[in-house]
Amino acid sequence: VQRVTNEARANRFDVDVIETNGPELEALYREKLLLPARSPHHANLLPAAIRPHGAWVGVRLNMFVHAYNTDLVKKEDLPKSYGQLLDPKWKGKLGIEAEDQDWFGSVVKELGEEKGVKLFQDLVATNGLSVRKGHTLLAGLVAGGEVPFALTVYNHNADRLKKKGAPIDWYAISPAFVRVNGVSVAARPAHPNAALLLYDFMLSEEGQRILEQANYVPVNRKLAHPAQKLQLKFIDPATVLDESAKWNKLWDEIIIRRAG
């Protein structure tokens, strides 16, 4: 976001296509730095991939899941609700990624704000949370046994390690919270025709299959990815921006300062 905005202020427009997290694309839309584009593949996408303003479109899903070390945690012992994480058996075994404020805010609101805030306060106070920066790192720590159970891992990171034979698996306490990663044509692309071709390809069945082969969850419904059938709850990127100050403050107070 910083690079795109700084280059625009300097009247430098070299970039053609931008692919990143939904909230960041939403921020660039508000700065008027994205160019709405259309594709016949839009009709095949999950409804949540389509933004009402049309300035960017979802291209893949970052699905927040709970990852666990299969050598250290039995499948039958997995918590079925967030409240079950307060069980003393989880003391010293829990980890979380350091910048997942949007997931935190979504879960708290799903539980009811007062109840949700208290749950996380109690969780940190009784069982602790190991805060690690980077979803790839956190998944690796689960596979290595340093963090037996992680609350926020992207499913594709766990799947890659699982396919390599690592003792890791994932599931999600319902609903599974999802952040859409998107793509957009830059507001003043240096190569507009090439930009539109890439945009269209990334949404096509062929382009989406490449993402699926890399363990990402595609948004094109023609691929019928199993994760598309889960009970998903999409994190609204506009809400993330509008409420960021509130949830960043609570995250810092409850998770970052007290976790260990």
Buried (B, 14 or more C-beta within 10 A) or exposed (E): BEEBEEBBEEEEBEBBBBBBBBBBBBBBBEBEBBBBBEBEBBEBBBEBBBBEEBBBBBBBBBBBBBBBBBEEBEEEEBBEEBBEBBEEEBEEBBBBBBBBBBBBBBBBBBBEEEEBBBBBBEBBEEBBBBBBEEBBBBBBBBBEEEBBBBBBBBBBBBBBBBEEEBBBBBBBBEBBBBBBBBBBBBBBBEBBEEBBEBBBBBBBEEBBBEBBEEBBBBBBBEBEBEBBEBEBBBBBBBBBBEBBEEBBEBBEEBBBEBBE
